[in-house]
Amino acid sequence: MSALVVGLLSPADTSQEAWGLAAALGYGCAALVAARSSAPWALAPAVVAVLGGAVVPLLYLTVISKEQMEVGVVERAADLLFASGSPYHPTPHAVRDFNPYLPGMALFGIPHMLCGGIPFTSARLWFLVGFLAAVAGAIRALTNGRDAGAARISTPQGVTGRTGVLWLIACPVVALPLTFGGVDPPVIGLMCLALAFTQRGDSGRAGLALGAAAALKWTAWPAIPVLVTVLAVRGGWRAAVKSAAGAVGIALFTVLPVALVDSGAFYRNVVLYPLGLGPTASSAQSPLLGHLIAVLVPHGKSLTMALIALSAMTVGLSLLIRPPRTTVAGADRLALGLFLAIVLSPATRIGYAIYPIVLLAWPRFTAALSAGVVLGQQSAAGPRTILAGSLPPASRRS
């Protein structure tokens, strides 16, 4: 239904319209398959949903050369980075001139810069590769690094890691940006990877994954204090400092050199433009609360900035007063903070809902998956075997 609504309400001849109409048919077929399946969240409807909601629309949009503006922005950023040392246009005027992403995002444009417009060099495809690699890494971390673990280890409801990944990809808020070239999937994918390492108690790798996400886009930065707090509660301050050092170190190592090359261009592109405070209006405008306040209320932009700062302080204070003790609780707190920022920002897109929705759903699945129920051993070994190494630390101690 959501895909059909997107297809019918989107402007004509846009990638959103094409995805919505094509994906609605695919999701309809998946619903028919699911109705005939005896198990909830089964593999067959998940495969049909991915094919109909992501794969077929992606191939179709690639053939007709329809993509989101972000694809061209990232590809030009790679060209500028290697030509001038900065991925930002020094004097941007038109919307397409602005690059609101952090320097790490330009890496996805390097294949296009090196090989031109030949197949498989589009940044859209590399966004997809980055997302899939991060999510696969999360599943591998939760299954003790076993190659076959994603297929053999399941939640108590019988959902395996691979099936869970398929349902994640099939989710409309994920499938839509994956098909038309949104930049958010690799960011949320790396955040999911950081959450997986946090679930496993691996603070070093959690920090590295979080730092990689923070090098791509500002939306990953709120995750740093949240996950550091979770690690402090679960593993002590040494684990928290180790994670924070990795995350902040990678982010600053990526951002600071580029910001110093042309600080004015960095400020105009990465600070003013995403907040809707520059002379050129951001294209990320949806009729959410922050945009309505900025348009309808005197000094509305200043008011929205104050509300965002207040919400950030409130969430930050909650980390001190009532720190989250599990990755699920931490992801919930992060989802709340990002939801408030998205709703209150004067320049935002409804598509940013990928962050709170994935953060609410995916950690709950991975927390159940980390219990490590091994499929296929019931008949040979009697009761289901639990992989002790995959349990959270509190469960192992008990």
C-alpha positions as CSV (number, residue, x, y, z in Angstrom):
1,M,0.0,0.0,0.0
2,S,2.8,2.4,0.9
3,A,4.5,1.8,-2.5
4,L,1.2,2.5,-4.3
5,V,0.7,5.7,-2.4
6,V,4.2,6.9,-3.3
7,G,3.7,6.0,-7.0
8,L,0.3,7.8,-7.2
9,L,1.3,10.9,-5.2
10,S,4.8,11.5,-6.6
11,P,5.3,13.9,-9.5
12,A,5.0,12.5,-13.0
13,D,8.0,11.0,-14.7
14,T,10.1,10.8,-11.5
15,S,12.1,7.9,-10.1
16,Q,9.7,7.9,-7.0
17,E,6.7,7.4,-9.3
18,A,8.4,4.6,-11.2
19,W,9.5,2.8,-8.1
20,G,6.1,3.1,-6.4
21,L,4.1,1.7,-9.3
22,A,6.6,-1.1,-10.0
23,A,7.1,-2.0,-6.3
24,A,3.4,-2.1,-5.6
25,L,3.0,-4.9,-8.0
26,G,6.0,-6.7,-6.5
27,Y,4.7,-6.3,-2.9
28,G,1.3,-7.6,-4.0
29,C,2.9,-10.8,-5.4
30,A,4.8,-11.2,-2.1
31,A,1.6,-10.8,-0.1
32,L,0.0,-13.6,-2.1
33,V,3.0,-15.8,-1.5
34,A,3.0,-14.9,2.2
35,A,-0.7,-15.8,2.4
36,R,0.1,-19.3,1.2
37,S,3.0,-19.7,3.6
38,S,2.6,-21.6,6.8
39,A,5.3,-19.7,8.7
40,P,5.4,-15.9,9.4
41,W,8.4,-14.0,8.0
42,A,9.2,-17.0,5.7
43,L,11.9,-17.0,3.1
44,A,9.8,-17.3,-0.1
45,P,7.7,-14.1,0.4
46,A,10.9,-12.3,1.5
47,V,12.6,-13.2,-1.8
48,V,9.6,-12.2,-3.8
49,A,9.4,-8.9,-1.9
50,V,13.0,-8.1,-2.6
51,L,12.7,-8.9,-6.2
52,G,9.6,-6.9,-6.7
53,G,10.3,-4.1,-4.4
54,A,14.0,-3.5,-5.0
55,V,15.7,-5.6,-7.7
56,V,13.3,-5.1,-10.6
57,P,12.7,-1.4,-9.9
58,L,16.5,-0.9,-9.6
59,L,17.2,-2.6,-13.0
60,Y,14.3,-0.6,-14.6
61,L,15.5,2.8,-13.3
62,T,19.1,2.0,-14.3
63,V,18.0,1.1,-17.8
64,I,16.0,4.3,-18.2
65,S,18.7,6.4,-16.4
66,K,16.5,7.8,-13.7
67,E,18.2,8.4,-10.4
68,Q,18.1,10.8,-7.4
69,M,20.1,14.0,-7.6
70,E,22.4,12.7,-4.9
71,V,24.0,10.3,-7.3
72,G,25.3,13.1,-9.5
73,V,26.3,15.2,-6.4
74,V,28.5,12.4,-5.0
75,E,30.1,11.6,-8.4
76,R,31.0,15.3,-8.9
77,A,32.3,15.3,-5.3
78,A,34.8,12.6,-6.2
79,D,35.9,14.6,-9.2
80,L,36.4,17.8,-7.1
81,L,38.2,15.9,-4.4
82,F,40.9,14.5,-6.6
83,A,41.2,17.8,-8.6
84,S,41.3,20.3,-5.7
85,G,41.6,18.4,-2.5
86,S,38.0,19.3,-1.5
87,P,34.8,17.6,-2.6
88,Y,32.9,20.9,-2.3
89,H,32.1,23.6,-4.8
90,P,33.7,26.8,-3.6
91,T,30.9,29.1,-4.8
92,P,27.7,27.0,-5.1
93,H,24.6,28.7,-6.4
94,A,22.2,26.2,-7.9
95,V,20.9,23.3,-5.8
96,R,22.9,20.8,-7.8
97,D,26.1,22.7,-6.9
98,F,25.8,21.9,-3.2
99,N,27.2,18.8,-1.5
100,P,25.7,18.5,2.0
101,Y,27.5,15.3,2.8
102,L,30.7,14.7,4.7
103,P,33.9,13.9,2.8
104,G,33.7,10.1,3.1
105,M,30.6,10.1,0.9
106,A,32.8,11.0,-2.1
107,L,34.4,7.6,-2.0
108,F,31.2,6.1,-3.6
109,G,31.8,8.4,-6.6
110,I,35.4,7.2,-7.3
111,P,34.4,4.3,-9.6
112,H,32.6,6.7,-11.8
113,M,35.5,9.1,-11.8
114,L,38.0,6.4,-12.7
115,C,35.9,4.6,-15.4
116,G,33.4,7.1,-16.6
117,G,29.8,6.2,-17.3
118,I,30.3,2.5,-18.1
119,P,27.9,0.0,-16.3
120,F,28.5,-0.7,-12.6
121,T,30.3,2.6,-11.9
122,S,27.2,4.6,-10.9
123,A,27.4,5.8,-7.3
124,R,23.8,4.4,-6.9
125,L,25.1,0.8,-7.2
126,W,28.0,1.5,-4.8
127,F,25.6,2.9,-2.2
128,L,23.8,-0.5,-2.5
129,V,27.1,-2.4,-2.2
130,G,28.1,-0.4,0.9
131,F,24.7,-1.1,2.5
132,L,24.8,-4.8,1.8
133,A,28.4,-5.2,3.0
134,A,27.6,-3.4,6.3
135,V,24.5,-5.5,7.0
136,A,26.2,-8.7,6.0
137,G,29.0,-7.8,8.4
138,A,26.4,-7.2,11.1
139,I,25.0,-10.7,10.6
140,R,28.4,-12.2,10.5
141,A,29.4,-10.5,13.8
142,L,26.2,-11.8,15.5
143,T,26.8,-15.4,14.2
144,N,30.4,-15.6,15.5
145,G,31.9,-15.0,12.1
146,R,30.6,-18.3,10.6
147,D,30.0,-18.2,6.9
148,A,27.1,-20.6,7.2
149,G,25.8,-19.0,10.4
150,A,23.4,-16.6,8.6
151,A,21.5,-19.6,7.2
152,R,21.8,-21.9,10.2
153,I,21.2,-19.6,13.2
154,S,17.8,-18.2,13.8
155,T,15.6,-16.2,16.2
156,P,13.3,-18.2,18.5
157,Q,10.6,-17.5,15.9
158,G,12.7,-19.3,13.3
159,V,13.8,-16.2,11.3
160,T,17.4,-16.8,10.0
161,G,19.9,-14.0,9.5
162,R,19.6,-14.2,5.7
163,T,15.8,-14.0,5.8
164,G,16.0,-11.1,8.2
165,V,18.3,-9.2,5.7
166,L,15.9,-9.9,2.9
167,W,13.0,-8.5,4.9
168,L,15.1,-5.4,5.8
169,I,15.9,-4.8,2.1
170,A,12.2,-5.3,1.2
171,C,11.0,-2.7,3.7
172,P,9.7,0.3,1.6
173,V,11.7,2.9,3.5
174,V,14.9,0.9,2.6
175,A,14.0,-0.4,-0.9
176,L,13.0,3.1,-2.2
177,P,16.4,4.8,-1.5
178,L,18.3,1.7,-2.6
179,T,16.6,1.7,-6.0
180,F,16.8,5.4,-6.9
181,G,20.2,6.2,-5.3
182,G,19.7,7.6,-1.9
183,V,22.8,8.2,0.2
184,D,21.2,7.1,3.6
185,P,21.3,3.3,3.2
186,P,25.1,2.9,3.6
187,V,25.0,5.3,6.6
188,I,22.3,3.3,8.4
189,G,24.0,0.1,7.3
190,L,27.2,1.1,9.1
191,M,25.1,2.1,12.2
192,C,23.6,-1.3,12.2
193,L,27.1,-2.8,12.0
194,A,28.1,-0.7,15.0
195,L,25.1,-1.9,16.9
196,A,26.0,-5.5,16.1
197,F,29.5,-5.1,17.5
198,T,28.0,-3.3,20.5
199,Q,25.7,-6.3,21.1
200,R,28.7,-8.5,20.9
201,G,30.7,-6.3,23.4
202,D,33.4,-5.5,20.8
203,S,33.9,-1.9,21.6
204,G,36.9,-1.4,19.2
205,R,35.1,-2.5,16.1
206,A,31.9,-0.8,17.1
207,G,33.9,2.5,17.2
208,L,35.4,1.8,13.8
209,A,32.1,1.1,12.2
210,L,30.5,4.2,13.8
211,G,33.4,6.3,12.7
212,A,33.0,5.2,9.1
213,A,29.3,6.1,9.3
214,A,30.1,9.5,10.9
215,A,32.6,10.2,8.0
216,L,29.7,10.0,5.5
217,K,26.9,12.1,7.0
218,W,26.0,14.2,10.0
219,T,23.0,11.9,10.8
220,A,25.4,9.3,12.2
221,W,27.0,11.6,14.7
222,P,24.2,11.3,17.4
223,A,24.9,7.6,17.5
224,I,28.4,8.2,19.0
225,P,27.3,9.3,22.5
226,V,24.4,6.8,22.6
227,L,26.5,3.7,21.8
228,V,29.4,4.9,24.0
229,T,27.0,5.1,26.9
230,V,25.7,1.6,26.2
231,L,29.3,0.3,26.1
232,A,30.1,2.1,29.3
233,V,27.2,0.4,31.1
234,R,27.9,-3.0,29.6
235,G,31.7,-3.1,29.6
236,G,33.0,-0.2,31.7
237,W,34.6,3.1,30.9
238,R,37.6,1.4,29.2
239,A,35.4,0.0,26.5
240,A,33.5,3.3,26.2
241,V,36.7,5.3,25.7
242,K,38.0,2.7,23.2
243,S,34.9,3.0,21.2
244,A,34.7,6.8,21.4
245,A,38.3,7.1,20.4
246,G,37.8,5.0,17.3
247,A,34.6,6.7,16.2
248,V,35.7,10.3,16.8
249,G,39.2,9.6,15.5
250,I,38.1,8.3,12.1
251,A,35.5,11.0,11.7
252,L,37.9,13.8,12.5
253,F,40.7,12.3,10.4
254,T,38.3,12.2,7.5
255,V,36.6,15.6,8.0
256,L,39.2,18.0,9.4
257,P,41.8,17.9,6.5
258,V,39.1,18.6,3.9
259,A,37.5,21.3,6.0
260,L,40.9,23.0,6.4
261,V,41.5,23.0,2.6
262,D,38.5,25.3,2.0
263,S,36.7,26.1,5.3
264,G,34.3,28.5,3.6
265,A,33.2,25.9,1.0
266,F,32.8,23.3,3.8
267,Y,30.7,25.6,5.9
268,R,28.4,26.7,3.0
269,N,27.9,23.1,1.8
270,V,27.9,21.0,4.9
271,V,26.5,23.3,7.6
272,L,24.3,26.1,6.2
273,Y,22.8,24.3,3.3
274,P,21.5,21.1,5.1
275,L,20.0,23.3,7.8
276,G,18.2,25.5,5.2
277,L,20.1,28.5,6.4
278,G,22.0,29.3,3.2
279,P,20.9,31.7,0.4
280,T,19.9,28.8,-1.7
281,A,16.9,26.8,-0.4
282,S,17.6,23.1,0.2
283,S,15.7,20.6,-2.0
284,A,15.1,18.5,1.2
285,Q,11.8,20.1,2.1
286,S,8.8,18.1,3.3
287,P,5.7,19.5,5.1
288,L,6.9,18.4,8.5
289,L,6.8,20.6,11.7
290,G,10.2,22.2,11.3
291,H,9.6,23.3,7.7
292,L,6.1,24.6,8.6
293,I,7.5,26.6,11.5
294,A,10.3,28.1,9.3
295,V,7.8,29.1,6.6
296,L,4.8,30.3,8.7
297,V,6.3,31.7,11.9
298,P,8.4,34.9,12.2
299,H,12.0,34.0,12.8
300,G,10.9,30.4,12.3
301,K,14.4,29.1,11.3
302,S,15.9,30.4,14.5
303,L,13.0,28.8,16.5
304,T,13.6,25.4,14.8
305,M,17.3,25.6,15.6
306,A,16.5,26.3,19.3
307,L,14.0,23.4,19.4
308,I,16.5,21.0,17.8
309,A,19.1,22.1,20.4
310,L,16.6,21.6,23.2
311,S,15.7,18.2,22.0
312,A,19.3,17.2,21.6
313,M,20.1,18.4,25.2
314,T,17.1,16.5,26.5
315,V,18.1,13.2,24.9
316,G,21.7,13.8,26.0
317,L,20.6,14.4,29.6
318,S,18.6,11.2,29.5
319,L,21.8,9.3,28.7
320,L,23.2,10.6,32.0
321,I,20.1,10.2,34.2
322,R,18.9,6.9,32.8
323,P,21.6,5.3,30.6
324,P,20.4,2.6,28.2
325,R,21.6,-0.8,29.3
326,T,21.0,-2.8,26.1
327,T,21.6,-2.2,22.4
328,V,17.8,-2.2,21.9
329,A,17.3,0.5,24.5
330,G,20.2,2.5,23.0
331,A,18.8,2.2,19.5
332,D,15.4,3.3,20.8
333,R,17.0,6.4,22.4
334,L,18.9,7.1,19.2
335,A,15.7,6.7,17.1
336,L,13.9,9.2,19.3
337,G,16.7,11.7,19.0
338,L,16.8,11.4,15.2
339,F,13.0,11.5,14.9
340,L,12.9,14.8,16.8
341,A,15.7,16.2,14.6
342,I,14.0,15.1,11.4
343,V,10.6,16.5,12.4
344,L,12.0,19.8,13.7
345,S,14.6,20.5,10.9
346,P,13.5,23.3,8.5
347,A,15.1,21.3,5.6
348,T,14.3,17.6,5.8
349,R,12.7,14.7,3.8
350,I,10.2,12.2,4.8
351,G,12.6,9.7,3.4
352,Y,14.8,10.2,6.4
353,A,12.3,8.0,8.2
354,I,14.7,5.2,7.2
355,Y,16.7,6.0,10.4
356,P,14.1,5.7,13.2
357,I,12.3,2.9,11.5
358,V,15.4,0.7,11.0
359,L,16.7,1.6,14.4
360,L,13.5,0.5,16.0
361,A,13.1,-2.8,14.1
362,W,16.5,-4.1,13.2
363,P,18.2,-4.2,16.7
364,R,15.2,-6.2,18.0
365,F,15.7,-8.8,15.4
366,T,19.5,-8.9,15.9
367,A,19.1,-9.1,19.7
368,A,16.9,-12.2,19.1
369,L,19.3,-13.6,16.5
370,S,22.3,-13.2,18.9
371,A,20.7,-15.9,21.1
372,G,22.1,-18.2,18.5
373,V,19.6,-20.9,18.0
374,V,21.2,-23.4,15.6
375,L,18.7,-24.9,13.1
376,G,19.0,-28.4,11.8
377,Q,20.4,-30.0,14.9
378,Q,17.2,-30.7,16.8
379,S,16.8,-34.2,15.4
380,A,20.4,-35.2,15.9
381,A,21.1,-33.4,19.2
382,G,17.7,-33.2,20.8
383,P,16.9,-29.7,22.1
384,R,18.1,-26.7,20.1
385,T,21.7,-25.9,20.8
386,I,22.7,-22.5,21.9
387,L,26.0,-21.1,20.8
388,A,27.4,-19.7,24.0
389,G,29.8,-17.4,22.3
390,S,26.8,-15.6,20.6
391,L,25.0,-14.8,23.8
392,P,25.1,-11.3,25.2
393,P,27.5,-11.0,28.2
394,A,24.7,-10.8,30.8
395,S,23.2,-14.1,29.4
396,R,26.6,-15.9,29.5
397,R,27.1,-14.9,33.1
398,S,23.8,-16.3,34.1
